Every structure is written in C-alpha cells, then in structure tokens.
C-alpha cells in the first residue's frame, strides 16, 4: 500500500511539473510569434519603399 501511495505522489508531481513546462512553452511561443511578426512587418516596410535604417 505504501508503494501505491508513493506512485500516486510521484505521478501528481510529474503532472504539476508538465503543467509548468506547458505554461513556459506557451509564453515562449507567444514571444517568438510576436518577434517574427514584427520582423516580417519591418522587412515588408523596407522592401516597399519605407525608410531603411
């Protein structure tokens, strides 16, 4: 019975751990997406006659 309790405790800790990783990956994806979009807009603006830096 003690082993079963230990297995459930470890599974619970793993689920919490994956949830935190999932939130980090979502935040990372959001930041990368925003950066890509800004870069794409910047390149289109410069290509279409905008003021290059």
C-alpha positions in Angstrom: 0.0 0.0 0.0 2.9 2.4 0.7 4.3 1.8 -2.8 0.9 2.7 -4.3 0.9 6.0 -2.3 4.4 6.8 -3.5 3.4 6.1 -7.1 0.4 8.4 -6.9 2.5 11.1 -5.3 5.2 10.9 -8.0 2.5 11.0 -10.7 1.0 14.1 -9.2 4.4 15.8 -9.0 5.0 14.9 -12.7 1.7 16.3 -13.8 2.4 19.6 -11.9 5.9 19.7 -13.5 4.5 19.2 -17.0 1.9 21.9 -16.4 4.6 24.4 -15.5 6.6 23.4 -18.6 3.5 23.8 -20.7 3.0 27.4 -19.5 6.6 28.3 -20.2 6.4 26.9 -23.7 3.2 28.8 -24.4 4.8 32.0 -23.2 7.9 31.3 -25.3 5.8 30.6 -28.4 3.9 33.9 -27.9 7.1 35.9 -27.7 8.6 34.2 -30.7 5.4 34.8 -32.7 5.4 38.5 -31.8 9.0 38.8 -32.8 8.5 37.1 -36.1 5.5 39.3 -36.9 7.4 42.5 -36.1 10.4 41.3 -38.2 8.1 40.4 -41.1 6.4 43.8 -41.0 9.7 45.6 -40.8 11.1 43.7 -43.8 7.9 44.4 -45.8 8.0 48.1 -45.0 11.7 48.4 -46.0 11.1 46.4 -49.2 8.1 48.5 -50.3 9.8 51.9 -50.2 9.9 52.6 -46.5 12.8 54.4 -44.9 15.6 51.8 -44.3 17.7 52.1 -41.2 
